[in-house]
């Protein structure tokens, strides 16, 4: 039997666990995944300190994930933190707290590494034509990553990688004093996103396939599918059109928290208050890229972490 591993990624809003077998060809076979809404980024953008409630939620989640990994028989656990963890001033104390309570190491990764691993995971499960140029867009709670690459025969040629300090939780805390936000508050949030995009690394103009990864894109795809179900879809990968994203942004930013949650209490659990800001970022990135649609990948950072472990186990080069 191939080695079973557990990978954990802790973002600004959510924490994810993946259990997967590593395959001899450097791939993975996922067997289970769990998500908890930790909201580690609660107040971090403004203060640089972890809120005590968020710290307790994180502790409980990592203890739970560690127990799940041990029960499943995982040979190792790899845990990483992203945007909210990067924003914490006292990283030494924070990491010591996590290590003492979780029982495994927790590593804070850079925005570039986050982008690369997310891209690796998001593309791995898609059946893309050879030599396809992709831009993987990860709209998270604290940051948004864009990874431009050319994929061919299981190899990657990077063209540009950028991580922007704009995300659903960060924008909601900075700009929206209430839900629904005012037009002026939405304009303020949009200006922050456009300012970040203006300074982003970007390759020369060309035709790109946009792939959405992480919770904002997946939650929006689930909402869209529930509103307009299509027969015989099976396991088809969802695709959001530019018009769909724009219309959902208008809808979500016109609703109260309670009205948003009522759209789908399961899909929007833990993100009903920030999904509108996340979709605003997604819309502005689509406009920035000039693409007509966004393919929504079911895989992301935690899958990229596992794939990197698999490739290293068989001696395959990986620069992520």
N, C-alpha and C positions, 0 to 999 in steps of 0.2 A: 504494500500500500504506500502511496506517495505521502510525503510529509504534510501534515495539517498545520496551518498557521492561522493566527488571529491578527488582524490589523485594525487599528483604531484611529480615526481622525476626529479631532475636536475642533470645531469651528466656533464662530462667534455666537451662533444660535443653536446648532445641533451637534450631537456626538454620535458617531456611527461605528458599529462593530461589524467586521466581515470575518467569517470563517471560511477558509478555502484550502483545497488541496493543491499543492504544487505539482505540475506535470513534468515528465522528463524532457519535454520539448521547450520548457521555459514558459509555459502558460499556467493558467489556474482553472480550477473547477470550484466555483462558489457553492457552498452548501447551506449557508445561512447568513442573515444580516439582521441587525437590530439598530433602531434609532431612538435616541432620547433627546428631549428638548432641554438642554442645560442652560442656554442663554448666558454663556460665560462672559459675553461682551456687555452684560448689564452695567452701564455706567462707566465702562473702561475708557471709552473714547474721551470722555470729559475729564476723568480723574486720574487715569493711569493705574488705578487700583481695582482689584477684584472685589466685587460686592460679596459680603459674607454669605448671603443666600446662594449666590452663584457658586461660590467655593464649596458649599455643602452639597449642592446639586451635582457638581462635578465629582466630588469624592464618592457619593453614592453610586453614580453612574459607572465610574471606573472600577469600583469594587465589584459591582454587578457584572460588568463586562469581563473582568478578570476571572470571576467564578465561572461564567459561561465558557470561557476559553479553556479553563482547567477541566471542567466537566466534559467538554467535547474531546479532550485529549490533545489540544494544540501543543505543538513542540516549542513554539515561541510566540511571544506577543510583541508587536511593534506598534507603538503609540506615538502620534505626532499632534502638535498643536499648530494652529494657523494664525489668522489675523488678530483675534482677541489676545491670544497668548503673546504675540509679538508686541502688542501695545502695553503690556504690563511692565511697570517700572521695576518692581522688585522681582526680577525673574529668578534669582537665586533662591529666595524664600519660597516662591511659588513652586518651583521645580522640586524643592526639598519636601514640601507639603504633599505634592502628588506622589512622589516616590515613596514616602513613608506610609501613605494610606493605600495606594494602589498595589504596591508590591512589584512594580515593574517600571522600567525607565520610560520617561516621557520626554520627547525631543521637540523643541520649537524649530520649525523649518522656515526658511525664507520664502518670500513671495514667489521668487523664481522657481525654487524647488517645488512649491505647491502647484504652480502652473504646469510644470513639466510632468509631475506625477499624475495630476488630474487628467492631462491630455493623454498620457499613456494608458490610463484606465478607460477613459471615455471612448477612445478610438478602437481599443482592442476587441470590443464586442460587436463592432459594426462591420458589415460586409461592404467595404468601400471599393470602388474601382481602383486599379493600379495607378500609382503616381498622382493620387488626388491631393490637391492643396486644401488644407483645412485650417480653420481657426477655431480652437476650442475656447468657449467662453464660460467661465465659472462665476456666476453672480452669487456670492456668499453673503454672510451677514455683515462682515467687516470690510471685505475687499472684493475686488473683481479682477480675475486673471484672464488674459488673452494670450494664447499660445498659437503662433502661426508655424505650420510645418508642412512638409511634403512627406506623405506616407507611401511606401512602395515595398512590397514583399517583406513585410514585418520589420522594416527599417524606417528610421525617422531622420529627416534632414530639417533641422530647425532653421527658421528664417527670422523669427523675432519672438521674444517673450517679455511680457510686461505684467506688473501687478499694481493695481490702482487702489488707493485707500478710500473707496466708495463701495458701500454694500447696503443691504436692506435694513439691518439693525442700526448701523452707523448713521445713515441718512434719516431714518425715522426719529432717532434720538436728537439729531442735530436740527432737523427742519420742521418736523410735524408736532405741533403742540397739542393737537387733538386729531381725532378721526371722525369724519373725513377732514383732510387738511384743506386750508384755503388755497385759492389759486396762487397767491403770493408765495405761500410755503412750498407748493409744488414747483413753482418757477425757481425758487432758491435751490431746491434739491437738484433740479435739472441743470442749473448753472454749475453746481459743484461737480456733477458728472461730466459735463462738457469740458470744464476746465481740466479735469483729470485726463480725459481722452485727448485733449489738445497736446498734452505733454507726453503721450504714450509712444513707445517704440512701435514702428509699423514698417513692414517691408514695402517694396515698390508696388505700385498699383497692379492688380491682377484679379483673376477670378478665384473666389474662395468659397468653400463649403463651410457654413457655420454649424458648429455642433455645440449645443447647450448641455452643460453638465451641472450637477448639484441640485439643491433643493428648489430654488426659485423656478428654474426651467421645468423640472419634473412636476412640481405642484401645479404650475400653470397648464401643462399638458394634460394632467389628470382632470382639472376643472373643465378644460375645453372638450375633452373626450366625453365627460359626463353630460355636458350641455348638448353636444352634437354626436351621439354615438353612431358608429358606422358598423353595418353588419359584416360578419366574417372577417374581422380585423385580425383575429388570432393573436400572434405575438409580434405584430407589426410594430416597428419603431415609430413613435409619434413624431409628427412634423408640425410646427407652428408657423403659420404664414405671418408676414409683416403686418397685414391688416388685422389678423387675429390678436397679435400682441398689442397693437395700438388700441383696439376696442376693449380688451381686457384691462389695460391700464386705465382707460377712462372709467370703466365700471368700478374697478377696485378702489380707485381714489375718490369715488363719490359715495362710499359706504361707511357706516360706522363699524366699529370692531364687531359688534353683535351681528350686524347684517352680513359682514364678510364671513364670519364663522359659520353662519347658517347655510352658506353656499355649499359647503362640504366639511362638516365637523371633523371627519377623519383626516382628510388631506390637509386641512388648514390648522390642525391641532399644533399649537406651539409656534405658528407663524402667521396667524390671521392679522395681527397688528403690524406686520412688517412686509407682507406679500406685495402690497401696493407699491412701496418704494422699490422693492426688488424688480417688479415688472417694469417700472419706470426706467431703471438702469438697463434692463434687457432691451426695451424699445430704443433707447438712445444708442446702444451699441449696435443694434441692427441698422439704424439709420447711418451711423458712423461708418459701418462696413459697406453699406450700400447693397446688402443682400436681400433677397425676397423671402427667405424662409430660414428656419432654424430646426435642424434635426436634434431631437432630444435623446441623449444617451442615458440608459439606465445605470451605467457604471460611472465611477468617478475616482476620487483621491484614494479611498481605501483599497480599491481594486488595483490602482497603479502601484501602491505600496506592496501589495501581494505579488504583482507581476515582477517588480524589481527583485524581490526575494527569490522568485522562481528563476529568473534569468541569472542571477548571481550564483544560485545553487548548481547550475549546469555550466558555469564558466562563460556565460555570454556577456558581452560588453554592454553596459548600460551607463550612460552619463547622467542619468537623473538620480 
